[in-house]
Amino acid sequence: MIDQLKKLYPSLQLLDQSKLSSDSAYKWFSLSDGVIVGIHETELAPRDLSLLAALLTPYNPSFPMQTDEEKKWLAAVDATDSIDSDAFPSVSSYRFVHFSIQEKQISPAAFKQAVDDFYAQTVPILWENDHQGILVEYVTKEDGPISYEEIIDVLMSDLYINIHFFVGPLRTSLDGASTHYRAMVDGAKTVSRYSNKTVIRYTDAVPYLLIDQTPEPLRNEIKQSVLQDYINDGETMKMFEVFVRNNLNISETAKALHMHRNSLQYRFDRFYENTGIDVRKFHEAMAVYLAILIKK
């Protein structure tokens, strides 16, 4: 096929993977055997581009060459029907991890190399664009899950990269992978509007996802009804947030806030007297926490 294309497009050349950049005046395409060819844009009329895109796979040379594993995952998350599990014989447990890097801080190729250094095996990366995408993490009993806080520490200290991770739940089945993939991509965008934490796990993000789907009049009603006269009391709001983050443990919360345990108990009692809500009970604490998230 290359010889035939060369006759039609004399400028045709093969992509040199050893180069750090490619000629931006060329349009690149992947052949069925994985060879990447480029044709100078002066030889490509709109009709040529449409025809080549239909016969070949357009390729962006700024991204690393797709591995066979990445190609299988891309086909899987684009599938509208069930996924053939035989295509992933070694996958027992996995999770999708959405990442978002500040634009133009690092090239996709350099990011892939940096990420691979943290894993026992090559990690499939499904790119959305040159600074966002999904990592497919294979979780094994021997290695356990990756600490994304540690990855951020290294990337920040060594490469000065600002990055956020939205860590999906552990999955043991490929059923519904396509729907889950899309939920992770959309969910990451939603969560970024509510939180600036660098690592957010799916279970921590559930309140944000639910709030985002709640009509604004209902959000306002929840906020006013739960927080009542405390709605603009920033100190009390912070106290409740720390209480929830410390798993409703009064001693740990008092320590984190540099308060005496009895002082904290007293403030909880006062809130209960004024609102009828006892934040020491799990479900009532969650209602207050959701109301605070809505306010924020």
N, C-alpha and C positions, 0 to 999 in steps of 0.2 A: 504493500500500500504506500510506503514511503516513496518509492520510485514513481508511482503514478501521481502522487501529490506534488512531487518535485517538478514534474513536467508541467503541471497546471500553475504551480506557484514557485518560481525559481528562487525566491528568497528563503524558502523553507530551510530551517535548521533544527538540530536536536538540542534540547535543553541540557546545558552543562550543570549538573547538580553540585559540582565543586565550587561554583561561583557563588558569591554572597548575594548577588543581585542579577537580574536578567534585563534584557533590553526592553524598555517600556513601550517601544514602538512596535513590538511584536504581540500578536494574539496567540495564545498557547492552547493546545489541545492534547488530550491523552488518548492514545490508541488502545485497542483492545488488549494488546500485549504489555501495556504499562509504559511504553515509550512516549515521551513528551516531545511534541514538535511545535515549532513556532513559525508563524507566517507574518511577514511585514504588513502592517496595516494599509500601506499604499496599494497592495495587491488584493485587498478584500473589500469588495462592494457589499452593501447590506445583504444582497441575495447570497453572496458567498458565505457570509457569517451565519446566516440562517441555515444554510445547507450543511455547513461543517458542524454547527451546534447540534443538528439533528442526527448526523452520522457519527460524530465523535463526542467526547466529553470535554467541555471547556475546562481549562485548568488555570488556576491562579498561582504563578510561580513564587509569590511571596510566602506561601504556605509550604510546610514540609510535605514531601511526597506521602500520599496516603498509604498506610500499611494495609495488608489484606484484612486484618482484624477491624480496622477503622471502616473499610468499605463494607464489611458485613454488618457492622453496627449502623452505619448510615442507611443501608437498605432496610434494616430491621425497624428503625425508628420512623422511616417513611412508609412502612407497610400499613395497609388498611385492613389486612386480614391477619390471621394467626401467624406467628413466627415459627419457623422450623427449628426446633431446639437442637437438631442434629448439626446445625451450622455452628453451634457453640458447645462442643462436647466437653470442654474443660471448665465451663462456667457453672459454678454451683451457687455462689453468692456474689452479688455485685450491688453497686449503688451509683447513681448519677450524681455528679458534683458540678454544679454550675460555678464558673469563675468569671470574674470581670476585672480586667486590668485597666488602669488609666491609659488612655489612648497614646500611642506613639512612645511608650516607655520601653518596650522590648519587642523584638520581632517574634512572630509565631515560632520560627525555628529555634530561636534561643530559649523561648519559654518552654517548648517541648523538651529540650535538652535539660533544662533546670528541673522540670517536674520529674523526668525519668530518673534523676539522681535520688529521688526519695522513695522509689518503689522497687520492689524485688523483681518486677518484670515491666516490660514496656506498657505504657498506659495509652489506650485509645483516646484520642482527643477529637471531638466532633465540633468543628469550628462554626460559629454563627457569623463572625466577622473577624477582623484581625486582632480584636482585643476581648472577645467574649466567646464562650463555648461551654461544652460539657465534657468533663473527664469521666471515663468509665472505670471505676475502681473495683478491682476484683478483691474480695475479702476472703481470706483463708483463716482457718483456726490457728495455723502455725504463726502467721505474721500479724494477724489482728488488723483492725482499722488504722488508717493513717491519721496522724495528728496534723490537722490543717493549720492550727496555731503555730506549730513548729515550722511548717513550710513558709508561713508568712514571715516569721522571725528571720529566717535565713534569706528569703528574697528581699526583705526590707534592708537587712544589714549588709548583704553582699552585693545586691544588684540595685538597691534603692527603688524597688518596685512597689507601687500601691496596688493591692489586690484584695478582692472580696470573694469569699466562698459561700455558696448556699449548698449545704450538704444534705443530700437526699437520704431517705430511709433505706435500710438494708432490704434487698429483694432476693428471693430464691427462685423466682419463676420469670420466664420471659413473656408470659401472658400479660397483655396490657402495657408492654414496654413502650410502645409508640405513644399511647395516651399519657403515660407517666412522664416520658421525655418532654412532651409539650407542656405538661403541667409544671415541670421543673423550670423550663425556660421562662414561661409566663410568671411563675411564682417568684423567681429571682427579681424580676422587674418590679413586682408588687412590693416585695419585702424591702427593696432599696428605697422606696418612698417613705417607709416608716422607721427604718433603723439604719444606723451607720456602723453597726458592729461589723468587724472584718470577717468573722465566721459565724454563720447562723445555721443551725440544724433544723431539719424539717419540722420536728415537733415544737421547737421554739417559735417557728414561723406560723404555725396554725392560727394563733389569735390574729395576726396581721392579715392572713388570707381571708379569714371569716369577716373581719371588720371591713375589708375592702369590698366585700360583696353585700354589705348591709346598706340600705338606703340612708341617705343623710338625715332625714327627719327622725328615723329610728336611732341613729347614732347619737344625735343631740339629746333625744329623750333618755337614752341609757346614761349618758354622761351626767345630765342634770339630776336624774332620779337617784343615781347611786352616790355621786360625790356631794351633792347638795351644797351646803354652805362652805364645804372644804374645796370647792372646785378651783379656787385661785390660791390655795394654800400650798405653795411649792414645797415647803419643808415636810408637810404631812404626806404629800404625794411621793416624795423621794423615800420617806420612811417605809411606805407600803411596797414600793418597788423593790427595795433592798430586802424586805421581809419575804417577798415571793421568791426572789433570787436565792435566798438562803433556806428555801424549802419550808417556810413557816416556822423556822427555828428561832425562838425569841432570844436565846443566849447568843447565837451567832450574829443575829441582826443587831443586837445591842453592841456587840463588839465591833462590828463593821461601822456602826454609826457613832462609836465612841460615847455611848450612853449607858447609864445604869439600867440593868434589867427591870427594876421596879419603875423607873421613869417611863420606859417603853410600855410596860403593862398599863400604867396610868393613862397614857395617851390612847392606847387601844380601848380602854374602858370609856374614856370621854367620847371617842368616835362612836362607840356602840350606844351610849346614852343619847347622843344627838341625832343619830341616823337609824338606829335599830339594826345595824349591820355589824356582825362580830367577825372581824378579819382573821381571828384565830381558827375559824372553821373553814375548811378547804374551799367549799363551793362559794361561800361569801367572799373569801379573799380573791377568788378568781373573778368574781363580778367586779370587785373594786379594781383589780388589775386591768381588766378589759376596758373599764371606763377611763382609766388613766391613759391607756394606749390610744383610745379614741380622742381624748383631749390633746394628746401630743401630736 
